[in-house]
């Protein structure tokens, strides 16, 4: 991503929804962008791991972990798989682990916090469904722009050629 989110918003603010949830940066890549893929899972990372094990083609995986900080949904091994498969970044509404190692990987990683506890691996959850991050809906395919200032989601109506709106 070559333009900071603040400048992007100044230029085309009506095209974007800004995520007000305060995520922390954990990856070595602080600014990243790409089309959204989505996973909804709660304290179970099997589906997240499976999706990040597929070709990412520069996409950003947005994970709705229900805001839980009880278990980590991603650690260094899953993040390394994301790097190897060409993902641009991962945004997790939940926790990560192995934060020092995550900070060395060329991947954008945003999450609410950390917890060393592993999640379950039952495979529960849904992929490629609309998710909410605070008051913003993220649709699969929506363009995501993220950096140290925050996360912008290109409004779905704009992407589909309509007027801005969420």
N, C-alpha and C positions, 0 to 999 in steps of 0.2 A: 504494500500500500504506500503510495508516494505522497499523498496529501493528508495532513492531520485532520482528524474528525471535526475539530473546531472550525477549521477553514472550509471543509466540505459542507458543514452545516451553514456557515455564513454565506456560501455561494448558492446552495440549493436546499435550504432548510425545509421548504414545503414538501420536498420529496422524501423526507425521512421522519421516522419516529425515533426518539432517543430513549434508551433503556435507563430508567432511574435507579435500578438495583445497583448497589455498589459492589462490584466484583473486584477482586484483587488479581494482579498479574503474577503468573508463576512460570511461564515459559521464557526462553531466551529471546523470542521474537515478541516484542511489545506491540507492534502495529501489524495487523493482518486483515485480510478481507477475502471474500469469496461467497459463492452461493450457499445457502443454508441447507443442511441435512438435519433432521431432528430425531431425537430419541427421548421418550418419556419412560423413566424407570425410577423405582424407589428402593434405595439400599440394595440394589442388585445390578451388577455391572456386566452381566453376560452379554446382553444385547448391545450395549455400548462397545464392548470389546470386539464383538463380531462385526459391527459396522465399521469400526476403525481398522479392521483387518482387511477391508476391501479397498480398491483404488479410490482415493479421495479427489483426484484431479483438481486440487486447489480449493476444495470446499471447506466450509466451517461446520463442524458438528455442534449443534446446540442441544444440550441435555437438560431436561427438566427432572431434577432429582428431588423435587418437592421441597427444596431448600434445606434438606436434612444435612446436618453436620455430624450425625451419629456414626456414619461409615464413609470411607472414601470410595468414590466411583472410578477414579483413575489414578494410577501410579506411573512410575517410570517405564515399566515394561510395556504397558498399553500405549503410553505416549510415544515410545520408540517405534512401535508398530505403526502409529499414525504418521510419524515422520517418514518411515520406509514406504508407506503407501501413498504419499503425496498429499496429505491433508494440510491445509493452511493453518487451521487452529481448532480449538475446542473451547466452548463456553459451557461451564457446568454450574447449574443452580443447585449446588451442593458442595461437597468436599473432595479434595484430592489428597494424595500422600506422596512421599518421596519428593518433597518440594525442592530440596537442594538439587537433586538429579534433574528434576523438571526444568530448573533454571539453566541447565546446560544444553538442553535440546533445542534445535532450530524449529520451534513450534510455538504458535500463539496459544497460551493457556490462561483462561480466566475462570476463577471459581470463587465461591464465598469464603472458603477457608480450608483448613487442613484437619485431618484426623488420621492417625496411623492404623486405625482399625479397617480391615478388609471388609468389603461388602459381600453379600451372598452371591451365588452364581446359579440361580434357578432359571434364568432366561425370561423372567417376567418383564413386561413392558410393551411399548409400541414404538415403531419406527415410522418416519416420514409422515407425521401428523402435525397439525398446527399446535403450537405451544404458546404459553404466556410467560413472559419475563416481566414481572411487575404489571404494568398496564399495557404493555406492547405485545401484540400477537406476532409470532414468528411462523411464517408458512414455509414449507419446504420449497427451495428455489429462491426465496427472498435474498437479496444481496445484503451482506453484513459487512460493516466497516468497524473495526475496533482498534483502539490504541489506549494509551495511558489515561486519556481524558474520558473514555467511555465507549459505548457501543451505539452505533446507528444502524437501524434496519430500514432498508428502502421500502416504502409503503407498497403494499400489494397492488393497490389500484394504479399506482404510477407504473409499476412493472408491467401491468396488463394493458397499458396504454390509456388508462382513464385518468381521473383527477386524483390529486393527493388525498389521502385519508387513511384511517386505520380501522 
